[in-house]
Amino acid sequence: MSEFTPSKSVNPWTEGDYRVYGYAIRTPDGDYWPAYEIERIHEISDAPKKAVSLHEVQIQTFATQGLAKMLAVSHGVQRVRTNDRLSC
């Protein structure tokens, strides 16, 4: 993953014990990749804890930040629901 600065997150989505933050990362051609972070917010001492660091999804680009952020949240929620490599 290259160095990048995400735009401000959309409203976070709470899914069970986790919260998913959706971001949009500008691509070299001016579109946006979705990116997300996941934090565990319940039933853990010193919450929140990072369950997944900022993860860029370079599958499809989107013309707007809003669309990229919505897809990012969708990817993050799916990862929580399948418990896919969450660190806590």
PyMOL Python script that loads the backbone (N, CA, C, O; Angstrom):
from pymol import cmd

cmd.read_pdbstr("""\
ATOM      1  N   MET A   1       0.852  -1.167   0.000  1.00  0.00           N
ATOM      2  CA  MET A   1       0.000   0.000   0.000  1.00  0.00           C
ATOM      3  C   MET A   1       0.896   1.227   0.000  1.00  0.00           C
ATOM      4  O   MET A   1       1.863   1.309   0.758  1.00  0.00           O
ATOM      5  N   SER A   2       0.570   2.152  -0.837  1.00  0.00           N
ATOM      6  CA  SER A   2       1.361   3.359  -0.952  1.00  0.00           C
ATOM      7  C   SER A   2       0.956   4.381   0.102  1.00  0.00           C
ATOM      8  O   SER A   2      -0.050   4.207   0.791  1.00  0.00           O
ATOM      9  N   GLU A   3       1.738   5.443   0.226  1.00  0.00           N
ATOM     10  CA  GLU A   3       1.411   6.534   1.135  1.00  0.00           C
ATOM     11  C   GLU A   3       0.222   7.298   0.581  1.00  0.00           C
ATOM     12  O   GLU A   3       0.202   7.662  -0.595  1.00  0.00           O
ATOM     13  N   PHE A   4      -0.760   7.538   1.423  1.00  0.00           N
ATOM     14  CA  PHE A   4      -1.905   8.304   0.976  1.00  0.00           C
ATOM     15  C   PHE A   4      -2.568   8.972   2.161  1.00  0.00           C
ATOM     16  O   PHE A   4      -2.377   8.568   3.308  1.00  0.00           O
ATOM     17  N   THR A   5      -3.334   9.978   1.878  1.00  0.00           N
ATOM     18  CA  THR A   5      -4.072  10.688   2.904  1.00  0.00           C
ATOM     19  C   THR A   5      -5.552  10.549   2.595  1.00  0.00           C
ATOM     20  O   THR A   5      -6.026  11.055   1.577  1.00  0.00           O
ATOM     21  N   PRO A   6      -6.286   9.866   3.469  1.00  0.00           N
ATOM     22  CA  PRO A   6      -7.705   9.708   3.189  1.00  0.00           C
ATOM     23  C   PRO A   6      -8.469  10.993   3.447  1.00  0.00           C
ATOM     24  O   PRO A   6      -8.062  11.825   4.258  1.00  0.00           O
ATOM     25  N   SER A   7      -9.576  11.140   2.747  1.00  0.00           N
ATOM     26  CA  SER A   7     -10.465  12.252   3.045  1.00  0.00           C
ATOM     27  C   SER A   7     -11.205  11.937   4.342  1.00  0.00           C
ATOM     28  O   SER A   7     -11.115  10.818   4.848  1.00  0.00           O
ATOM     29  N   LYS A   8     -11.919  12.889   4.874  1.00  0.00           N
ATOM     30  CA  LYS A   8     -12.657  12.692   6.111  1.00  0.00           C
ATOM     31  C   LYS A   8     -13.624  11.517   5.960  1.00  0.00           C
ATOM     32  O   LYS A   8     -14.235  11.336   4.908  1.00  0.00           O
ATOM     33  N   SER A   9     -13.754  10.726   7.023  1.00  0.00           N
ATOM     34  CA  SER A   9     -14.629   9.564   6.997  1.00  0.00           C
ATOM     35  C   SER A   9     -16.097   9.972   6.927  1.00  0.00           C
ATOM     36  O   SER A   9     -16.488  11.040   7.399  1.00  0.00           O
ATOM     37  N   VAL A  10     -16.898   9.093   6.324  1.00  0.00           N
ATOM     38  CA  VAL A  10     -18.345   9.254   6.413  1.00  0.00           C
ATOM     39  C   VAL A  10     -18.764   8.884   7.824  1.00  0.00           C
ATOM     40  O   VAL A  10     -17.950   8.387   8.603  1.00  0.00           O
ATOM     41  N   ASN A  11     -20.002   9.115   8.156  1.00  0.00           N
ATOM     42  CA  ASN A  11     -20.484   8.720   9.473  1.00  0.00           C
ATOM     43  C   ASN A  11     -20.164   7.249   9.690  1.00  0.00           C
ATOM     44  O   ASN A  11     -20.479   6.417   8.840  1.00  0.00           O
ATOM     45  N   PRO A  12     -19.543   6.921  10.815  1.00  0.00           N
ATOM     46  CA  PRO A  12     -19.164   5.520  11.036  1.00  0.00           C
ATOM     47  C   PRO A  12     -20.390   4.617  11.183  1.00  0.00           C
ATOM     48  O   PRO A  12     -21.450   5.057  11.628  1.00  0.00           O
ATOM     49  N   TRP A  13     -20.231   3.381  10.812  1.00  0.00           N
ATOM     50  CA  TRP A  13     -21.278   2.371  10.890  1.00  0.00           C
ATOM     51  C   TRP A  13     -20.937   1.441  12.045  1.00  0.00           C
ATOM     52  O   TRP A  13     -19.844   0.876  12.076  1.00  0.00           O
ATOM     53  N   THR A  14     -21.851   1.273  12.995  1.00  0.00           N
ATOM     54  CA  THR A  14     -21.627   0.359  14.106  1.00  0.00           C
ATOM     55  C   THR A  14     -22.238  -0.988  13.748  1.00  0.00           C
ATOM     56  O   THR A  14     -23.411  -1.083  13.387  1.00  0.00           O
ATOM     57  N   GLU A  15     -21.423  -2.019  13.856  1.00  0.00           N
ATOM     58  CA  GLU A  15     -21.826  -3.382  13.515  1.00  0.00           C
ATOM     59  C   GLU A  15     -21.402  -4.296  14.654  1.00  0.00           C
ATOM     60  O   GLU A  15     -20.235  -4.679  14.741  1.00  0.00           O
ATOM     61  N   GLY A  16     -22.342  -4.649  15.527  1.00  0.00           N
ATOM     62  CA  GLY A  16     -22.020  -5.491  16.680  1.00  0.00           C
ATOM     63  C   GLY A  16     -21.038  -4.787  17.596  1.00  0.00           C
ATOM     64  O   GLY A  16     -21.301  -3.671  18.043  1.00  0.00           O
ATOM     65  N   ASP A  17     -19.915  -5.420  17.881  1.00  0.00           N
ATOM     66  CA  ASP A  17     -18.890  -4.863  18.760  1.00  0.00           C
ATOM     67  C   ASP A  17     -17.922  -3.953  18.030  1.00  0.00           C
ATOM     68  O   ASP A  17     -16.957  -3.482  18.633  1.00  0.00           O
ATOM     69  N   TYR A  18     -18.147  -3.692  16.761  1.00  0.00           N
ATOM     70  CA  TYR A  18     -17.198  -2.963  15.927  1.00  0.00           C
ATOM     71  C   TYR A  18     -17.787  -1.691  15.316  1.00  0.00           C
ATOM     72  O   TYR A  18     -19.002  -1.555  15.168  1.00  0.00           O
ATOM     73  N   ARG A  19     -16.908  -0.783  14.971  1.00  0.00           N
ATOM     74  CA  ARG A  19     -17.294   0.423  14.239  1.00  0.00           C
ATOM     75  C   ARG A  19     -16.434   0.500  12.985  1.00  0.00           C
ATOM     76  O   ARG A  19     -15.215   0.341  13.044  1.00  0.00           O
ATOM     77  N   VAL A  20     -17.085   0.748  11.846  1.00  0.00           N
ATOM     78  CA  VAL A  20     -16.417   0.799  10.547  1.00  0.00           C
ATOM     79  C   VAL A  20     -16.418   2.244  10.060  1.00  0.00           C
ATOM     80  O   VAL A  20     -17.452   2.912  10.067  1.00  0.00           O
ATOM     81  N   TYR A  21     -15.249   2.718   9.637  1.00  0.00           N
ATOM     82  CA  TYR A  21     -15.101   4.066   9.092  1.00  0.00           C
ATOM     83  C   TYR A  21     -14.778   3.951   7.607  1.00  0.00           C
ATOM     84  O   TYR A  21     -13.863   3.221   7.224  1.00  0.00           O
ATOM     85  N   GLY A  22     -15.519   4.665   6.774  1.00  0.00           N
ATOM     86  CA  GLY A  22     -15.294   4.635   5.335  1.00  0.00           C
ATOM     87  C   GLY A  22     -14.565   5.875   4.859  1.00  0.00           C
ATOM     88  O   GLY A  22     -14.892   6.988   5.272  1.00  0.00           O
ATOM     89  N   TYR A  23     -13.576   5.691   3.990  1.00  0.00           N
ATOM     90  CA  TYR A  23     -12.767   6.785   3.454  1.00  0.00           C
ATOM     91  C   TYR A  23     -12.696   6.693   1.937  1.00  0.00           C
ATOM     92  O   TYR A  23     -13.030   5.666   1.347  1.00  0.00           O
ATOM     93  N   ALA A  24     -12.261   7.768   1.323  1.00  0.00           N
ATOM     94  CA  ALA A  24     -12.005   7.794  -0.122  1.00  0.00           C
ATOM     95  C   ALA A  24     -10.563   8.244  -0.332  1.00  0.00           C
ATOM     96  O   ALA A  24     -10.132   9.257   0.219  1.00  0.00           O
ATOM     97  N   ILE A  25      -9.832   7.491  -1.123  1.00  0.00           N
ATOM     98  CA  ILE A  25      -8.426   7.771  -1.415  1.00  0.00           C
ATOM     99  C   ILE A  25      -8.325   8.189  -2.877  1.00  0.00           C
ATOM    100  O   ILE A  25      -8.780   7.460  -3.758  1.00  0.00           O
ATOM    101  N   ARG A  26      -7.739   9.343  -3.147  1.00  0.00           N
ATOM    102  CA  ARG A  26      -7.602   9.808  -4.534  1.00  0.00           C
ATOM    103  C   ARG A  26      -6.595   8.940  -5.277  1.00  0.00           C
ATOM    104  O   ARG A  26      -5.504   8.657  -4.783  1.00  0.00           O
ATOM    105  N   THR A  27      -6.993   8.523  -6.486  1.00  0.00           N
ATOM    106  CA  THR A  27      -6.119   7.714  -7.338  1.00  0.00           C
ATOM    107  C   THR A  27      -5.261   8.647  -8.199  1.00  0.00           C
ATOM    108  O   THR A  27      -5.552   9.840  -8.290  1.00  0.00           O
ATOM    109  N   PRO A  28      -4.220   8.124  -8.824  1.00  0.00           N
ATOM    110  CA  PRO A  28      -3.393   8.957  -9.698  1.00  0.00           C
ATOM    111  C   PRO A  28      -4.174   9.596 -10.853  1.00  0.00           C
ATOM    112  O   PRO A  28      -3.801  10.666 -11.334  1.00  0.00           O
ATOM    113  N   ASP A  29      -5.254   8.944 -11.300  1.00  0.00           N
ATOM    114  CA  ASP A  29      -6.028   9.514 -12.403  1.00  0.00           C
ATOM    115  C   ASP A  29      -7.168  10.435 -11.943  1.00  0.00           C
ATOM    116  O   ASP A  29      -7.949  10.905 -12.770  1.00  0.00           O
ATOM    117  N   GLY A  30      -7.270  10.694 -10.640  1.00  0.00           N
ATOM    118  CA  GLY A  30      -8.253  11.646 -10.128  1.00  0.00           C
ATOM    119  C   GLY A  30      -9.542  11.053  -9.604  1.00  0.00           C
ATOM    120  O   GLY A  30     -10.372  11.777  -9.054  1.00  0.00           O
ATOM    121  N   ASP A  31      -9.731   9.750  -9.761  1.00  0.00           N
ATOM    122  CA  ASP A  31     -10.902   9.096  -9.184  1.00  0.00           C
ATOM    123  C   ASP A  31     -10.607   8.736  -7.723  1.00  0.00           C
ATOM    124  O   ASP A  31      -9.660   9.257  -7.134  1.00  0.00           O
ATOM    125  N   TYR A  32     -11.419   7.843  -7.140  1.00  0.00           N
ATOM    126  CA  TYR A  32     -11.250   7.489  -5.727  1.00  0.00           C
ATOM    127  C   TYR A  32     -11.342   5.988  -5.522  1.00  0.00           C
ATOM    128  O   TYR A  32     -12.180   5.314  -6.121  1.00  0.00           O
ATOM    129  N   TRP A  33     -10.456   5.471  -4.656  1.00  0.00           N
ATOM    130  CA  TRP A  33     -10.557   4.102  -4.178  1.00  0.00           C
ATOM    131  C   TRP A  33     -11.243   4.131  -2.827  1.00  0.00           C
ATOM    132  O   TRP A  33     -11.052   5.082  -2.070  1.00  0.00           O
ATOM    133  N   PRO A  34     -12.035   3.121  -2.497  1.00  0.00           N
ATOM    134  CA  PRO A  34     -12.581   3.016  -1.161  1.00  0.00           C
ATOM    135  C   PRO A  34     -11.499   2.537  -0.190  1.00  0.00           C
ATOM    136  O   PRO A  34     -10.594   1.793  -0.569  1.00  0.00           O
ATOM    137  N   ALA A  35     -11.604   2.965   1.042  1.00  0.00           N
ATOM    138  CA  ALA A  35     -10.703   2.508   2.102  1.00  0.00           C
ATOM    139  C   ALA A  35     -11.497   2.510   3.406  1.00  0.00           C
ATOM    140  O   ALA A  35     -12.439   3.286   3.566  1.00  0.00           O
ATOM    141  N   TYR A  36     -11.111   1.643   4.330  1.00  0.00           N
ATOM    142  CA  TYR A  36     -11.833   1.581   5.605  1.00  0.00           C
ATOM    143  C   TYR A  36     -10.898   1.243   6.753  1.00  0.00           C
ATOM    144  O   TYR A  36      -9.807   0.705   6.562  1.00  0.00           O
ATOM    145  N   GLU A  37     -11.365   1.578   7.962  1.00  0.00           N
ATOM    146  CA  GLU A  37     -10.740   1.187   9.219  1.00  0.00           C
ATOM    147  C   GLU A  37     -11.829   0.554  10.065  1.00  0.00           C
ATOM    148  O   GLU A  37     -13.004   0.905   9.950  1.00  0.00           O
ATOM    149  N   ILE A  38     -11.430  -0.387  10.920  1.00  0.00           N
ATOM    150  CA  ILE A  38     -12.381  -1.021  11.828  1.00  0.00           C
ATOM    151  C   ILE A  38     -11.814  -0.949  13.241  1.00  0.00           C
ATOM    152  O   ILE A  38     -10.653  -1.287  13.471  1.00  0.00           O
ATOM    153  N   GLU A  39     -12.645  -0.504  14.185  1.00  0.00           N
ATOM    154  CA  GLU A  39     -12.269  -0.462  15.596  1.00  0.00           C
ATOM    155  C   GLU A  39     -13.221  -1.332  16.391  1.00  0.00           C
ATOM    156  O   GLU A  39     -14.417  -1.391  16.104  1.00  0.00           O
ATOM    157  N   ARG A  40     -12.678  -2.010  17.396  1.00  0.00           N
ATOM    158  CA  ARG A  40     -13.537  -2.726  18.337  1.00  0.00           C
ATOM    159  C   ARG A  40     -13.907  -1.732  19.417  1.00  0.00           C
ATOM    160  O   ARG A  40     -13.033  -1.096  20.007  1.00  0.00           O
ATOM    161  N   ILE A  41     -15.203  -1.591  19.680  1.00  0.00           N
ATOM    162  CA  ILE A  41     -15.655  -0.563  20.616  1.00  0.00           C
ATOM    163  C   ILE A  41     -16.371  -1.119  21.835  1.00  0.00           C
ATOM    164  O   ILE A  41     -16.639  -0.366  22.771  1.00  0.00           O
ATOM    165  N   HIS A  42     -16.690  -2.407  21.861  1.00  0.00           N
ATOM    166  CA  HIS A  42     -17.414  -3.010  22.981  1.00  0.00           C
ATOM    167  C   HIS A  42     -16.661  -4.213  23.519  1.00  0.00           C
ATOM    168  O   HIS A  42     -15.923  -4.887  22.801  1.00  0.00           O
ATOM    169  N   GLU A  43     -16.871  -4.463  24.812  1.00  0.00           N
ATOM    170  CA  GLU A  43     -16.357  -5.654  25.480  1.00  0.00           C
ATOM    171  C   GLU A  43     -14.849  -5.830  25.357  1.00  0.00           C
ATOM    172  O   GLU A  43     -14.360  -6.947  25.188  1.00  0.00           O
ATOM    173  N   ILE A  44     -14.113  -4.722  25.443  1.00  0.00           N
ATOM    174  CA  ILE A  44     -12.656  -4.783  25.406  1.00  0.00           C
ATOM    175  C   ILE A  44     -12.130  -3.629  26.257  1.00  0.00           C
ATOM    176  O   ILE A  44     -12.622  -2.505  26.164  1.00  0.00           O
ATOM    177  N   SER A  45     -11.133  -3.916  27.081  1.00  0.00           N
ATOM    178  CA  SER A  45     -10.585  -2.849  27.914  1.00  0.00           C
ATOM    179  C   SER A  45      -9.868  -1.822  27.042  1.00  0.00           C
ATOM    180  O   SER A  45      -9.319  -2.160  25.994  1.00  0.00           O
ATOM    181  N   ASP A  46      -9.879  -0.581  27.479  1.00  0.00           N
ATOM    182  CA  ASP A  46      -9.243   0.523  26.748  1.00  0.00           C
ATOM    183  C   ASP A  46      -9.777   0.675  25.325  1.00  0.00           C
ATOM    184  O   ASP A  46      -9.030   1.012  24.406  1.00  0.00           O
ATOM    185  N   ALA A  47     -11.070   0.424  25.152  1.00  0.00           N
ATOM    186  CA  ALA A  47     -11.672   0.591  23.819  1.00  0.00           C
ATOM    187  C   ALA A  47     -11.638   2.060  23.443  1.00  0.00           C
ATOM    188  O   ALA A  47     -11.683   2.896  24.345  1.00  0.00           O
ATOM    189  N   PRO A  48     -11.562   2.430  22.183  1.00  0.00           N
ATOM    190  CA  PRO A  48     -11.549   1.525  21.033  1.00  0.00           C
ATOM    191  C   PRO A  48     -10.150   0.994  20.733  1.00  0.00           C
ATOM    192  O   PRO A  48      -9.144   1.631  21.046  1.00  0.00           O
ATOM    193  N   LYS A  49     -10.113  -0.152  20.139  1.00  0.00           N
ATOM    194  CA  LYS A  49      -8.870  -0.784  19.676  1.00  0.00           C
ATOM    195  C   LYS A  49      -8.980  -1.034  18.183  1.00  0.00           C
ATOM    196  O   LYS A  49     -10.045  -1.399  17.685  1.00  0.00           O
ATOM    197  N   LYS A  50      -7.875  -0.835  17.466  1.00  0.00           N
ATOM    198  CA  LYS A  50      -7.858  -1.090  16.023  1.00  0.00           C
ATOM    199  C   LYS A  50      -8.012  -2.591  15.775  1.00  0.00           C
ATOM    200  O   LYS A  50      -7.214  -3.398  16.250  1.00  0.00           O
ATOM    201  N   ALA A  51      -9.046  -2.943  15.029  1.00  0.00           N
ATOM    202  CA  ALA A  51      -9.221  -4.330  14.601  1.00  0.00           C
ATOM    203  C   ALA A  51      -8.646  -4.511  13.203  1.00  0.00           C
ATOM    204  O   ALA A  51      -8.154  -5.585  12.856  1.00  0.00           O
ATOM    205  N   VAL A  52      -8.716  -3.432  12.394  1.00  0.00           N
ATOM    206  CA  VAL A  52      -8.131  -3.414  11.050  1.00  0.00           C
ATOM    207  C   VAL A  52      -7.623  -2.000  10.807  1.00  0.00           C
ATOM    208  O   VAL A  52      -8.387  -1.039  10.899  1.00  0.00           O
ATOM    209  N   SER A  53      -6.348  -1.872  10.499  1.00  0.00           N
ATOM    210  CA  SER A  53      -5.784  -0.567  10.146  1.00  0.00           C
ATOM    211  C   SER A  53      -6.347  -0.123   8.813  1.00  0.00           C
ATOM    212  O   SER A  53      -7.001  -0.900   8.117  1.00  0.00           O
ATOM    213  N   LEU A  54      -6.096   1.120   8.458  1.00  0.00           N
ATOM    214  CA  LEU A  54      -6.604   1.663   7.207  1.00  0.00           C
ATOM    215  C   LEU A  54      -6.278   0.706   6.058  1.00  0.00           C
ATOM    216  O   LEU A  54      -5.114   0.414   5.785  1.00  0.00           O
ATOM    217  N   HIS A  55      -7.328   0.226   5.394  1.00  0.00           N
ATOM    218  CA  HIS A  55      -7.187  -0.766   4.326  1.00  0.00           C
ATOM    219  C   HIS A  55      -7.776  -0.201   3.042  1.00  0.00           C
ATOM    220  O   HIS A  55      -8.955   0.150   2.991  1.00  0.00           O
ATOM    221  N   GLU A  56      -6.967  -0.118   2.029  1.00  0.00           N
ATOM    222  CA  GLU A  56      -7.362   0.418   0.727  1.00  0.00           C
ATOM    223  C   GLU A  56      -7.871  -0.722  -0.155  1.00  0.00           C
ATOM    224  O   GLU A  56      -7.236  -1.772  -0.253  1.00  0.00           O
ATOM    225  N   VAL A  57      -9.024  -0.505  -0.796  1.00  0.00           N
ATOM    226  CA  VAL A  57      -9.623  -1.503  -1.681  1.00  0.00           C
ATOM    227  C   VAL A  57      -9.412  -1.037  -3.120  1.00  0.00           C
ATOM    228  O   VAL A  57     -10.119  -0.155  -3.608  1.00  0.00           O
ATOM    229  N   GLN A  58      -8.434  -1.636  -3.791  1.00  0.00           N
ATOM    230  CA  GLN A  58      -8.077  -1.196  -5.140  1.00  0.00           C
ATOM    231  C   GLN A  58      -8.687  -2.106  -6.198  1.00  0.00           C
ATOM    232  O   GLN A  58      -7.995  -2.577  -7.100  1.00  0.00           O
ATOM    233  N   ILE A  59      -9.983  -2.345  -6.079  1.00  0.00           N
ATOM    234  CA  ILE A  59     -10.676  -3.200  -7.038  1.00  0.00           C
ATOM    235  C   ILE A  59     -11.313  -2.373  -8.138  1.00  0.00           C
ATOM    236  O   ILE A  59     -11.193  -2.696  -9.319  1.00  0.00           O
ATOM    237  N   GLN A  60     -11.989  -1.306  -7.746  1.00  0.00           N
ATOM    238  CA  GLN A  60     -12.708  -0.458  -8.691  1.00  0.00           C
ATOM    239  C   GLN A  60     -12.588   0.982  -8.222  1.00  0.00           C
ATOM    240  O   GLN A  60     -12.642   1.252  -7.022  1.00  0.00           O
ATOM    241  N   THR A  61     -12.427   1.910  -9.161  1.00  0.00           N
ATOM    242  CA  THR A  61     -12.396   3.323  -8.801  1.00  0.00           C
ATOM    243  C   THR A  61     -13.779   3.928  -8.959  1.00  0.00           C
ATOM    244  O   THR A  61     -14.622   3.415  -9.694  1.00  0.00           O
ATOM    245  N   PHE A  62     -13.993   5.037  -8.251  1.00  0.00           N
ATOM    246  CA  PHE A  62     -15.270   5.730  -8.290  1.00  0.00           C
ATOM    247  C   PHE A  62     -15.034   7.197  -8.582  1.00  0.00           C
ATOM    248  O   PHE A  62     -14.015   7.762  -8.187  1.00  0.00           O
ATOM    249  N   ALA A  63     -15.977   7.809  -9.274  1.00  0.00           N
ATOM    250  CA  ALA A  63     -15.845   9.203  -9.686  1.00  0.00           C
ATOM    251  C   ALA A  63     -16.048  10.173  -8.522  1.00  0.00           C
ATOM    252  O   ALA A  63     -15.557  11.301  -8.570  1.00  0.00           O
ATOM    253  N   THR A  64     -16.761   9.753  -7.482  1.00  0.00           N
ATOM    254  CA  THR A  64     -17.020  10.655  -6.353  1.00  0.00           C
ATOM    255  C   THR A  64     -16.535  10.047  -5.040  1.00  0.00           C
ATOM    256  O   THR A  64     -16.466   8.829  -4.881  1.00  0.00           O
ATOM    257  N   GLN A  65     -16.204  10.935  -4.107  1.00  0.00           N
ATOM    258  CA  GLN A  65     -15.800  10.487  -2.773  1.00  0.00           C
ATOM    259  C   GLN A  65     -16.937   9.757  -2.075  1.00  0.00           C
ATOM    260  O   GLN A  65     -16.713   8.748  -1.407  1.00  0.00           O
ATOM    261  N   GLY A  66     -18.158  10.264  -2.228  1.00  0.00           N
ATOM    262  CA  GLY A  66     -19.305   9.661  -1.556  1.00  0.00           C
ATOM    263  C   GLY A  66     -19.518   8.210  -1.920  1.00  0.00           C
ATOM    264  O   GLY A  66     -19.750   7.373  -1.047  1.00  0.00           O
ATOM    265  N   LEU A  67     -19.441   7.906  -3.207  1.00  0.00           N
ATOM    266  CA  LEU A  67     -19.600   6.514  -3.644  1.00  0.00           C
ATOM    267  C   LEU A  67     -18.477   5.630  -3.115  1.00  0.00           C
ATOM    268  O   LEU A  67     -18.718   4.505  -2.677  1.00  0.00           O
ATOM    269  N   ALA A  68     -17.262   6.137  -3.156  1.00  0.00           N
ATOM    270  CA  ALA A  68     -16.118   5.359  -2.655  1.00  0.00           C
ATOM    271  C   ALA A  68     -16.272   5.085  -1.154  1.00  0.00           C
ATOM    272  O   ALA A  68     -15.991   3.979  -0.693  1.00  0.00           O
ATOM    273  N   LYS A  69     -16.712   6.080  -0.404  1.00  0.00           N
ATOM    274  CA  LYS A  69     -16.888   5.907   1.042  1.00  0.00           C
ATOM    275  C   LYS A  69     -17.994   4.903   1.353  1.00  0.00           C
ATOM    276  O   LYS A  69     -17.853   4.081   2.259  1.00  0.00           O
ATOM    277  N   MET A  70     -19.094   4.968   0.604  1.00  0.00           N
ATOM    278  CA  MET A  70     -20.184   4.013   0.835  1.00  0.00           C
ATOM    279  C   MET A  70     -19.727   2.584   0.572  1.00  0.00           C
ATOM    280  O   MET A  70     -20.050   1.677   1.339  1.00  0.00           O
ATOM    281  N   LEU A  71     -18.976   2.376  -0.510  1.00  0.00           N
ATOM    282  CA  LEU A  71     -18.481   1.041  -0.800  1.00  0.00           C
ATOM    283  C   LEU A  71     -17.468   0.601   0.261  1.00  0.00           C
ATOM    284  O   LEU A  71     -17.425  -0.572   0.632  1.00  0.00           O
ATOM    285  N   ALA A  72     -16.662   1.534   0.741  1.00  0.00           N
ATOM    286  CA  ALA A  72     -15.687   1.215   1.786  1.00  0.00           C
ATOM    287  C   ALA A  72     -16.378   0.690   3.033  1.00  0.00           C
ATOM    288  O   ALA A  72     -15.955  -0.316   3.604  1.00  0.00           O
ATOM    289  N   VAL A  73     -17.442   1.366   3.459  1.00  0.00           N
ATOM    290  CA  VAL A  73     -18.188   0.907   4.633  1.00  0.00           C
ATOM    291  C   VAL A  73     -18.762  -0.483   4.370  1.00  0.00           C
ATOM    292  O   VAL A  73     -18.731  -1.341   5.253  1.00  0.00           O
ATOM    293  N   SER A  74     -19.280  -0.712   3.177  1.00  0.00           N
ATOM    294  CA  SER A  74     -19.828  -2.014   2.827  1.00  0.00           C
ATOM    295  C   SER A  74     -18.772  -3.115   2.939  1.00  0.00           C
ATOM    296  O   SER A  74     -19.047  -4.183   3.484  1.00  0.00           O
ATOM    297  N   HIS A  75     -17.571  -2.861   2.429  1.00  0.00           N
ATOM    298  CA  HIS A  75     -16.473  -3.836   2.534  1.00  0.00           C
ATOM    299  C   HIS A  75     -16.111  -4.083   3.992  1.00  0.00           C
ATOM    300  O   HIS A  75     -15.916  -5.228   4.402  1.00  0.00           O
ATOM    301  N   GLY A  76     -16.020  -3.015   4.775  1.00  0.00           N
ATOM    302  CA  GLY A  76     -15.680  -3.158   6.191  1.00  0.00           C
ATOM    303  C   GLY A  76     -16.724  -3.928   6.971  1.00  0.00           C
ATOM    304  O   GLY A  76     -16.380  -4.780   7.790  1.00  0.00           O
ATOM    305  N   VAL A  77     -17.994  -3.645   6.730  1.00  0.00           N
ATOM    306  CA  VAL A  77     -19.075  -4.361   7.415  1.00  0.00           C
ATOM    307  C   VAL A  77     -19.035  -5.838   7.043  1.00  0.00           C
ATOM    308  O   VAL A  77     -19.211  -6.698   7.907  1.00  0.00           O
ATOM    309  N   GLN A  78     -18.809  -6.141   5.779  1.00  0.00           N
ATOM    310  CA  GLN A  78     -18.714  -7.540   5.351  1.00  0.00           C
ATOM    311  C   GLN A  78     -17.559  -8.243   6.065  1.00  0.00           C
ATOM    312  O   GLN A  78     -17.681  -9.405   6.451  1.00  0.00           O
ATOM    313  N   ARG A  79     -16.455  -7.549   6.238  1.00  0.00           N
ATOM    314  CA  ARG A  79     -15.302  -8.142   6.926  1.00  0.00           C
ATOM    315  C   ARG A  79     -15.633  -8.424   8.386  1.00  0.00           C
ATOM    316  O   ARG A  79     -15.222  -9.452   8.924  1.00  0.00           O
ATOM    317  N   VAL A  80     -16.372  -7.523   9.035  1.00  0.00           N
ATOM    318  CA  VAL A  80     -16.794  -7.761  10.421  1.00  0.00           C
ATOM    319  C   VAL A  80     -17.738  -8.956  10.475  1.00  0.00           C
ATOM    320  O   VAL A  80     -17.575  -9.835  11.321  1.00  0.00           O
ATOM    321  N   ARG A  81     -18.707  -8.997   9.596  1.00  0.00           N
ATOM    322  CA  ARG A  81     -19.702 -10.076   9.623  1.00  0.00           C
ATOM    323  C   ARG A  81     -19.096 -11.438   9.382  1.00  0.00           C
ATOM    324  O   ARG A  81     -19.613 -12.437   9.883  1.00  0.00           O
ATOM    325  N   THR A  82     -18.016 -11.506   8.631  1.00  0.00           N
ATOM    326  CA  THR A  82     -17.354 -12.792   8.376  1.00  0.00           C
ATOM    327  C   THR A  82     -16.169 -13.028   9.321  1.00  0.00           C
ATOM    328  O   THR A  82     -15.505 -14.062   9.249  1.00  0.00           O
ATOM    329  N   ASN A  83     -15.911 -12.055  10.210  1.00  0.00           N
ATOM    330  CA  ASN A  83     -14.802 -12.127  11.164  1.00  0.00           C
ATOM    331  C   ASN A  83     -13.480 -12.407  10.436  1.00  0.00           C
ATOM    332  O   ASN A  83     -12.675 -13.223  10.886  1.00  0.00           O
ATOM    333  N   ASP A  84     -13.273 -11.734   9.331  1.00  0.00           N
ATOM    334  CA  ASP A  84     -12.127 -11.960   8.450  1.00  0.00           C
ATOM    335  C   ASP A  84     -10.881 -11.215   8.963  1.00  0.00           C
ATOM    336  O   ASP A  84     -10.743 -10.008   8.766  1.00  0.00           O
ATOM    337  N   ARG A  85     -10.002 -11.939   9.606  1.00  0.00           N
ATOM    338  CA  ARG A  85      -8.692 -11.441  10.058  1.00  0.00           C
ATOM    339  C   ARG A  85      -8.788 -10.151  10.893  1.00  0.00           C
ATOM    340  O   ARG A  85      -8.015  -9.218  10.677  1.00  0.00           O
ATOM    341  N   LEU A  86      -9.719 -10.098  11.832  1.00  0.00           N
ATOM    342  CA  LEU A  86      -9.804  -8.964  12.747  1.00  0.00           C
ATOM    343  C   LEU A  86      -8.793  -9.200  13.866  1.00  0.00           C
ATOM    344  O   LEU A  86      -8.695 -10.310  14.389  1.00  0.00           O
ATOM    345  N   SER A  87      -8.042  -8.164  14.235  1.00  0.00           N
ATOM    346  CA  SER A  87      -6.973  -8.360  15.222  1.00  0.00           C
ATOM    347  C   SER A  87      -7.492  -8.409  16.660  1.00  0.00           C
ATOM    348  O   SER A  87      -6.759  -8.824  17.558  1.00  0.00           O
ATOM    349  N   CYS A  88      -8.710  -8.004  16.894  1.00  0.00           N
ATOM    350  CA  CYS A  88      -9.289  -8.117  18.245  1.00  0.00           C
ATOM    351  C   CYS A  88     -10.795  -8.226  18.158  1.00  0.00           C
ATOM    352  O   CYS A  88     -11.466  -8.330  19.184  1.00  0.00           O
TER     353      CYS A  88
END
""", "prot")
cmd.dss("prot")
cmd.show_as("cartoon", "prot")
cmd.util.cbc("prot")
cmd.orient("prot")
